[in-house]
């Protein structure tokens, strides 16, 4: 029952959203400001996303699948700034007791900025990364009582952050991250895997 209660108390965006928006704007300004300072050009990538909920979130949501677009811009020989936006939909979970059934459906739009550090050379080999931003979430609950359905949908925009490790080879970028989302009074999390095709040359 706990996931259902948590679903019903999702609140509207709070002041944290303003903080994150300021971070996003500042990062964009820094990204544009560094463009003439380094000769290598940025690259776009399109990736498939896999998401595996953990903890309490794993009790309320199934495995997620989606896609994302990322822009990566080098600012030194080993460091690049990133901006990522995507969409992930999670498999539904159902809880039942005699005469009652609770079904949960979740979807998220992550918008995050961050930085990558390549251990060998830019856009080649292993890297470590961190991203932060917002996860815009939509959660739908459907309660069936003696054959009668009642649905409720709630949405929120919450601060999110994730450490990531990955490997970049030519036009392929594969990364794994631990995504954390600061919801009201708690933190939801999932393991994310991204396999992407990178456009253009180094």
KAGI-V549001 format. One record per residue. RES is the residue in three letters. SS is DSSP state (h for helix, s for strand, l for the rest). NEAR is the number of other ideal C-beta (glycine too) atoms within 12 Angstrom. D_CENTER is the distance of its C-alpha to the mean C-alpha in whole Angstrom. Layout:
BEGIN
<<RES	SS	NEAR	D_CENTER> <RES	SS	NEAR	D_CENTER>>
END
This chain:
BEGIN
<<UNK	l	18	26> <UNK	h	18	23> <UNK	h	33	20> <UNK	h	29	22> <UNK	h	20	23> <UNK	h	29	20> <UNK	h	38	19> <UNK	h	23	22> <UNK	l	19	21> <UNK	l	34	18> <UNK	l	21	19> <UNK	l	16	19> <UNK	l	23	17> <UNK	l	19	19> <UNK	h	13	20> <UNK	h	26	17> <UNK	h	24	15> <UNK	h	15	18> <UNK	h	20	18> <UNK	h	31	14> <UNK	h	22	15> <UNK	h	19	18> <UNK	h	26	16> <UNK	h	29	14> <UNK	h	17	18> <UNK	h	18	20> <UNK	h	30	17> <UNK	h	22	18> <UNK	h	15	22> <UNK	h	22	22> <UNK	h	27	20> <UNK	h	18	23> <UNK	h	15	26> <UNK	l	23	25> <UNK	h	19	26> <UNK	h	12	30> <UNK	h	16	29> <UNK	l	20	28> <UNK	l	15	30> <UNK	l	26	27> <UNK	l	20	25> <UNK	l	29	21> <UNK	s	30	20> <UNK	s	23	17> <UNK	s	35	16> <UNK	s	24	14> <UNK	s	34	13> <UNK	s	25	12> <UNK	s	36	9> <UNK	s	29	10> <UNK	s	40	9> <UNK	s	25	12> <UNK	s	31	12> <UNK	s	22	14> <UNK	h	22	17> <UNK	h	25	17> <UNK	h	36	14> <UNK	h	24	15> <UNK	h	23	19> <UNK	h	38	17> <UNK	l	39	15> <UNK	l	25	15> <UNK	l	24	14> <UNK	s	38	11> <UNK	s	27	11> <UNK	s	30	10> <UNK	s	25	10> <UNK	s	38	9> <UNK	s	28	11> <UNK	s	39	12> <UNK	s	31	15> <UNK	s	39	16> <UNK	s	35	19> <UNK	s	32	22> <UNK	l	28	23> <UNK	l	19	26> <UNK	l	18	27> <UNK	l	24	24> <UNK	s	28	21> <UNK	s	39	19> <UNK	s	36	17> <UNK	s	47	13> <UNK	s	34	11> <UNK	s	46	8> <UNK	s	29	8> <UNK	s	38	7> <UNK	s	26	8> <UNK	s	38	8> <UNK	s	25	11> <UNK	s	34	12> <UNK	s	24	16> <UNK	s	23	18> <UNK	s	29	20> <UNK	s	22	24> <UNK	s	22	26> <UNK	s	15	30> <UNK	s	13	33> <UNK	l	8	36> <UNK	l	12	36> <UNK	s	20	33> <UNK	s	23	29> <UNK	s	31	26> <UNK	s	28	23> <UNK	s	39	19> <UNK	s	28	17> <UNK	s	44	13> <UNK	s	27	11> <UNK	s	40	7> <UNK	s	29	7> <UNK	s	42	4> <UNK	s	33	7> <UNK	s	42	7> <UNK	s	37	11> <UNK	s	37	12> <UNK	s	30	15> <UNK	s	42	16> <UNK	s	29	19> <UNK	s	30	21> <UNK	l	19	24> <UNK	l	15	26> <UNK	s	19	26> <UNK	l	28	24> <UNK	l	36	22> <UNK	s	26	23> <UNK	s	21	23> <UNK	s	23	21> <UNK	s	34	19> <UNK	s	25	17> <UNK	s	37	14> <UNK	s	29	12> <UNK	s	41	9> <UNK	s	36	9> <UNK	s	40	9> <UNK	s	34	8> <UNK	s	48	6> <UNK	s	30	9> <UNK	s	42	10> <UNK	s	26	13> <UNK	s	38	15> <UNK	s	29	19> <UNK	s	33	21> <UNK	s	24	25> <UNK	s	26	28> <UNK	s	20	31> <UNK	s	15	34> <UNK	l	11	37> <UNK	l	10	36> <UNK	s	12	35> <UNK	s	16	31> <UNK	s	18	29> <UNK	s	18	26> <UNK	s	21	24> <UNK	s	19	20> <UNK	s	26	18> <UNK	s	22	15> <UNK	s	31	14> <UNK	s	33	12> <UNK	s	40	11> <UNK	s	36	10> <UNK	s	41	7> <UNK	s	28	8> <UNK	s	37	8> <UNK	s	25	11> <UNK	s	34	11> <UNK	s	26	15> <UNK	s	38	16> <UNK	s	25	19> <UNK	s	39	20> <UNK	s	20	23> <UNK	l	18	24> <UNK	l	21	22> <UNK	s	21	20> <UNK	s	39	17> <UNK	s	28	15> <UNK	s	39	13> <UNK	s	26	12> <UNK	s	38	9> <UNK	s	27	9> <UNK	s	44	6> <UNK	s	31	8> <UNK	s	42	8> <UNK	s	28	12> <UNK	s	34	14> <UNK	l	24	17> <UNK	l	14	19> <UNK	s	20	17> <UNK	s	23	13> <UNK	s	37	11> <UNK	s	28	10> <UNK	s	39	9> <UNK	s	26	10> <UNK	s	43	8> <UNK	s	29	10> <UNK	s	41	10> <UNK	s	26	14> <UNK	s	31	15> <UNK	s	23	18> <UNK	s	31	19> <UNK	l	22	21> <UNK	l	17	24> <UNK	l	13	26> <UNK	l	22	26>>
END
